[in-house]
Amino acid sequence: MKTARFLGWIATHLSFIGRFIEAGDCDSYAVLLWRLLVAENPDLHTPDLADQLGSLGVGLSDLNRHEESLGATEESITLYRSLVETNPASYTPKLALQLGNVGIHLSNLNRHEESLGATEESVTLYRSLVEKNPASYTPGLARGLGSLSVRLSNLNQHMESLGAAQESVTQYRSLVDKNPASYTPDLARELDNLGILLSYLNRHTESLEATQESFLLLSEM
């Protein structure tokens, strides 16, 4: 167990410094070890396997191995769904996170309808989490709404995409009010995305305002 956990820790830090191939190797070996441990004690180790599969999915995506990335993340989601049935308080946030990730992986494979469905489910879960604990889960909701905006735009649903982007910006403004150092870059990114969406709808004055605000925020950092 200690070896599996250590390999996962090493994989995370290798990824931080851009050594994605080595990170992927560590993730893959850690998954193998967790599978063996799950076979011995599923109640104890299934959460660890689900978490490691999610990490492997991200790592494989960094290597542009999108089909394999999707498979790892889908397996993680399957495990988290079973865990949520017995302990929703502990595992719903992790399920929401992995649904957001699988939305990205599906989008990378141009499976846009499925990507939208996964992202919508992720956002729905984050909304329920924010109702109970806004301080912990508003960042996840803001991020998920930004992703939802992109997924809708990929399907040319520009009005719906705009609504999601506007809500994401609103959420990030509230986060910036409390912690500008952490969330100003996210707000700037979403304002830039909002500017693009407004341009698609020929609302060019509003588009310019959003883009200028994004640039101003970045220039002041």
C-alpha positions in Angstrom: 0.0 0.0 0.0 2.8 2.4 0.9 4.5 1.7 -2.5 1.3 2.3 -4.5 0.7 5.6 -2.6 4.3 6.7 -3.0 4.2 6.0 -6.8 1.1 8.1 -7.1 2.8 10.9 -5.2 5.8 10.7 -7.5 3.6 10.7 -10.6 1.9 13.9 -9.5 5.2 15.7 -8.9 6.7 14.4 -12.2 3.6 15.8 -14.0 4.1 19.2 -12.3 7.5 19.5 -13.9 6.4 18.3 -17.3 7.9 14.8 -17.2 4.7 13.2 -18.5 6.1 9.9 -19.7 7.7 9.1 -16.4 4.6 10.3 -14.6 2.4 8.0 -16.7 4.7 5.0 -16.0 4.4 5.7 -12.2 0.6 6.1 -12.5 0.2 2.8 -14.4 2.3 0.9 -11.9 0.4 2.4 -9.0 -2.9 1.4 -10.6 -1.7 -2.2 -11.0 -0.7 -2.3 -7.3 -4.1 -0.8 -6.2 -5.9 -3.5 -8.3 -4.1 -6.2 -6.4 -5.0 -4.5 -3.1 -8.6 -4.2 -4.1 -8.7 -7.9 -4.9 -7.7 -8.5 -1.3 -9.8 -5.8 0.4 -12.2 -3.9 -1.9 -13.9 -1.9 0.9 -10.6 -0.5 2.0 -8.9 0.1 -1.3 -11.5 0.8 -4.0 -11.4 4.6 -3.2 -7.6 4.5 -3.8 -8.0 2.7 -7.1 -10.7 5.2 -8.3 -8.4 8.1 -7.4 -5.4 6.6 -9.1 -7.4 5.8 -12.3 -8.5 9.5 -12.4 -4.9 10.6 -12.1 -3.9 8.1 -14.8 -6.6 9.5 -17.1 -5.2 13.0 -16.8 -1.6 11.8 -17.3 -2.5 9.9 -20.5 -4.3 12.9 -21.8 -1.1 14.9 -21.2 0.5 12.4 -23.6 -2.3 12.8 -26.2 -3.3 9.1 -25.6 -6.9 10.1 -25.5 -8.6 6.8 -26.0 -6.7 5.3 -23.1 -7.2 8.4 -21.0 -11.0 8.0 -21.6 -10.9 4.4 -20.6 -9.1 5.1 -17.3 -11.4 8.0 -16.4 -14.6 6.0 -17.2 -13.4 3.2 -15.0 -12.8 5.8 -12.2 -16.3 7.1 -12.7 -17.8 3.6 -12.4 -16.0 3.0 -9.2 -17.0 6.4 -7.8 -20.7 5.8 -8.7 -20.6 2.7 -6.6 -18.9 4.6 -3.7 -21.5 7.4 -3.9 -24.3 4.9 -3.3 -22.8 4.0 0.1 -21.2 7.3 1.0 -22.4 10.3 -1.0 -21.0 13.0 1.3 -17.4 11.7 0.8 -17.5 10.7 -2.8 -19.9 13.0 -4.7 -17.2 15.7 -5.0 -14.8 13.2 -6.6 -17.4 11.9 -8.9 -18.2 15.5 -10.0 -14.5 16.1 -10.7 -14.1 12.9 -12.8 -17.2 13.6 -14.8 -15.7 17.0 -15.7 -12.5 15.3 -16.7 -14.3 12.7 -18.8 -16.1 15.6 -20.5 -12.7 17.0 -21.5 -11.4 13.6 -22.8 -14.6 13.0 -24.8 -14.2 16.5 -26.3 -10.6 15.7 -27.3 -12.1 12.7 -29.3 -14.7 15.0 -30.9 -17.5 13.1 -29.1 -19.2 16.4 -28.3 -22.7 15.2 -27.4 -21.3 12.7 -24.9 -18.9 15.4 -23.6 -21.8 17.8 -23.0 -23.8 15.1 -21.1 -20.9 14.4 -18.8 -20.2 18.0 -18.2 -23.8 18.8 -17.5 -23.9 16.0 -14.9 -20.8 17.3 -13.3 -22.2 20.8 -13.0 -25.5 19.5 -11.6 -23.5 17.7 -8.9 -21.5 20.8 -8.1 -24.7 22.8 -7.7 -25.9 20.4 -5.1 -22.6 20.5 -3.3 -22.5 24.3 -3.3 -26.0 24.4 -1.7 -24.5 22.5 1.3 -21.0 24.0 1.3 -20.4 27.0 -0.9 -17.0 27.8 0.5 -15.6 24.4 -0.6 -17.3 23.8 -3.9 -18.0 27.2 -5.6 -14.6 26.9 -7.3 -15.6 23.6 -8.8 -18.9 25.0 -9.9 -17.2 28.0 -11.5 -14.7 25.8 -13.3 -17.5 23.4 -14.4 -19.6 26.2 -15.8 -16.6 27.4 -17.9 -16.2 23.9 -19.3 -19.9 23.7 -19.9 -19.8 26.9 -21.9 -17.0 25.4 -24.1 -19.0 22.1 -24.6 -22.1 24.0 -25.7 -20.1 26.2 -28.0 -18.6 23.1 -29.7 -22.2 22.2 -30.6 -23.0 25.7 -31.8 -25.4 26.3 -29.0 -24.1 29.8 -28.5 -26.9 31.4 -26.5 -26.7 28.5 -23.9 -23.0 28.7 -24.0 -23.1 32.4 -23.2 -25.4 31.8 -20.2 -23.0 29.3 -18.8 -20.0 31.6 -19.4 -21.8 34.6 -17.7 -22.6 32.4 -14.7 -19.0 31.2 -14.5 -17.8 34.9 -14.5 -20.3 35.7 -11.8 -19.0 32.9 -9.6 -15.4 33.8 -10.2 -16.1 37.5 -9.3 -17.4 36.3 -5.9 -14.2 34.2 -5.5 -11.9 37.0 -6.5 -13.6 39.3 -3.9 -12.4 36.8 -1.2 -9.2 35.6 -2.7 -7.9 37.7 -5.6 -4.5 36.0 -5.7 -5.9 32.6 -6.3 -8.8 33.3 -8.7 -8.0 36.4 -10.7 -6.3 34.3 -13.5 -9.5 32.2 -13.7 -11.7 35.2 -13.9 -9.5 36.7 -16.7 -9.7 33.4 -18.6 -13.5 33.2 -18.4 -13.8 36.9 -19.4 -11.8 36.2 -22.5 -14.0 33.2 -23.3 -17.1 35.4 -22.7 -15.7 38.0 -25.1 -15.3 35.3 -27.8 -18.9 34.1 -27.3 -20.3 37.6 -27.4 -18.5 38.1 -30.7 -20.1 34.9 -32.1 -23.5 36.6 -31.4 -22.4 39.9 -33.0 -22.5 41.7 -29.7 -19.3 43.3 -30.4 -19.3 46.2 -27.9 -19.9 43.8 -25.0 -17.3 41.5 -26.4 -14.8 44.2 -26.4 -15.6 45.2 -22.8 -15.1 41.6 -21.6 -11.9 41.2 -23.5 -10.5 44.5 -22.3 -11.3 43.6 -18.7 -9.6 40.3 -19.1 -6.5 42.0 -20.5 -6.5 44.6 -17.7 -6.7 41.9 -15.0 -3.8 40.0 -16.5 -1.7 43.1 -16.9 -2.2 44.0 -13.2 -1.0 40.6 -12.0 
